């Protein structure tokens, strides 16, 4: 039987350590992209957490803003379908300002944190720049209404001074008895 000399034992030990380092290097190389990806996810979650904490800390400010504009927000009963009210309001304002709305589509009512929004897609309007500006201004100053045009697309027509385009009008209101 042959015995292993101390020199051979040391060589085997050094070889085993080298193999383990090689395995560790391969594992490190394959896992590094995953680790970096998870680090980005963590940083994104940390950023979102900080933003949410800032919103929570600003609760009093937001509550004050809400209370200051709440009195201007119209309140409709739960059972009332109010889309004709908003459509009529928009059409009357457009007619007053000589803006023609040819194609409009009421969308579904959306609840956003206790406030309801009613979007109306106006796919084809036509009028002068002056008419459009006055229409938008009158919408923003309506008594008993909170209206917002969020998407507005304008393009010229073949007729001088006449524009046409699309917009989406959002009305905000609350439901109650």
C-alpha positions in Angstrom: 0.0 0.0 0.0 1.3 3.3 -0.9 1.1 6.2 1.4 0.6 9.8 0.3 3.5 12.1 1.2 2.9 15.5 2.9 4.0 17.2 -0.3 1.4 15.3 -2.3 -1.3 16.1 0.3 -0.4 19.8 0.0 -0.6 19.6 -3.8 -4.0 17.9 -3.6 -5.2 20.5 -1.1 -4.0 23.3 -3.4 -5.7 21.7 -6.4 -9.0 21.3 -4.5 -8.9 24.9 -3.4 -8.2 26.0 -7.0 -11.2 23.9 -8.2 -13.5 25.5 -5.5 -12.3 29.0 -6.5 -13.1 28.1 -10.2 -16.6 26.9 -9.2 -17.2 30.1 -7.2 -16.0 32.3 -10.1 -18.4 30.5 -12.5 -21.3 30.8 -10.0 -20.5 34.5 -9.4 -20.4 35.2 -13.2 -23.8 33.5 -13.8 -25.5 35.1 -10.8 -24.2 38.7 -11.2 -26.8 39.8 -13.8 -29.6 38.4 -11.5 -28.1 40.3 -8.5 -27.9 43.5 -10.5 -31.5 43.1 -11.6 -32.7 42.5 -8.1 -30.7 45.5 -6.9 -32.5 47.7 -9.5 -35.8 46.3 -8.3 -34.9 47.1 -4.7 -33.8 50.6 -5.6 -37.1 51.2 -7.5 -39.1 49.9 -4.6 -37.1 52.1 -2.2 -37.8 55.1 -4.3 -41.5 54.4 -4.5 -41.5 53.9 -0.7 -39.9 57.3 -0.2 -42.4 58.9 -2.5 -45.3 57.3 -0.7 -43.9 58.4 2.7 -43.7 62.0 1.3 -47.3 61.8 0.2 -48.4 60.5 3.6 -46.4 63.3 5.3 -48.1 65.9 3.1 -51.6 64.6 4.1 -52.5 67.8 5.9 -51.6 69.9 2.9 -53.6 67.7 0.5 -56.5 67.6 2.9 -56.5 71.4 3.0 -56.4 71.7 -0.8 -59.2 69.1 -1.0 -61.4 71.0 1.5 -60.8 74.3 -0.3 -62.1 73.0 -3.6 -64.7 70.5 -2.4 -67.3 73.2 -2.2 -66.9 73.9 -5.9 -67.4 70.3 -6.9 -71.0 69.3 -7.9 -72.7 66.5 -6.1 -75.2 64.2 -7.9 -77.4 61.5 -6.4 -76.1 57.9 -6.9 -79.1 56.8 -9.0 -78.9 59.8 -11.4 -77.3 59.1 -14.8 -75.8 62.5 -15.4 -74.1 62.1 -18.8 -76.7 64.2 -20.5 -76.0 67.0 -18.1 -72.3 67.1 -19.0 -73.0 66.6 -22.7 -75.5 69.5 -22.8 -73.1 71.7 -20.8 -70.3 71.0 -23.3 -72.5 71.5 -26.4 -74.0 74.7 -25.1 -70.6 76.1 -24.3 -69.4 75.1 -27.8 -72.4 76.6 -29.5 -72.0 79.9 -27.5 -68.4 80.1 -28.7 -69.2 79.1 -32.3 -67.2 75.8 -32.1 -68.8 72.9 -33.9 -68.6 69.5 -32.3 -69.6 66.9 -34.9 -68.8 63.6 -33.2 -68.8 63.0 -29.5 -68.9 59.8 -27.5 -69.6 59.6 -23.8 -67.5 57.1 -21.9 -68.1 55.2 -18.7 -68.0 56.9 -15.4 -64.8 56.3 -13.5 -64.4 56.5 -9.7 -61.1 57.9 -8.5 -60.8 57.9 -4.7 -64.3 59.1 -3.9 -64.5 61.5 -6.8 -66.1 60.5 -10.1 -64.9 61.4 -13.5 -66.9 61.3 -16.7 -64.8 61.4 -19.9 -66.3 62.6 -23.2 -64.3 61.9 -26.4 -64.9 64.6 -29.0 -63.6 63.0 -32.2 -64.3 65.8 -34.6 -64.6 69.5 -33.7 -64.1 72.5 -36.0 -63.8 76.3 -35.5 -61.4 79.2 -35.4 -58.6 79.6 -32.9 -60.5 82.4 -31.2 -63.6 80.1 -30.8 -61.4 77.3 -29.4 -59.7 79.6 -26.9 -63.0 81.1 -25.7 -64.6 77.6 -25.5 -61.7 76.2 -23.4 -61.8 79.3 -21.1 -65.5 79.1 -20.7 -65.2 75.4 -19.8 -62.6 76.2 -17.1 -64.8 78.9 -15.5 -68.1 77.1 -15.5 -70.1 77.6 -12.3 -71.0 74.4 -10.5 -68.7 72.3 -12.7 -65.2 71.0 -12.6 -64.1 70.4 -16.2 -60.7 69.5 -17.6 -59.5 69.0 -21.2 -56.7 66.4 -20.9 -56.0 65.6 -24.6 -56.3 68.2 -27.3 -55.2 67.6 -30.9 -55.3 70.5 -33.4 -54.7 70.4 -37.1 -55.4 73.0 -39.9 -58.0 72.6 -42.6 -58.1 73.7 -46.2 -60.2 76.8 -45.2 -58.3 79.8 -43.9 -58.5 80.4 -40.2 -60.4 77.2 -39.5 -59.0 74.5 -37.3 -60.2 71.0 -36.5 -59.2 68.3 -34.2 -60.1 66.1 -31.2 -60.2 66.4 -27.5 -61.2 64.5 -24.4 -63.2 66.4 -21.8 -63.3 65.1 -18.2 -65.9 66.3 -15.7 -65.3 65.7 -12.0 -68.1 65.4 -9.5 -69.1 63.5 -6.4 -72.0 61.2 -5.6 -74.2 61.6 -2.6 -77.8 61.8 -1.4 
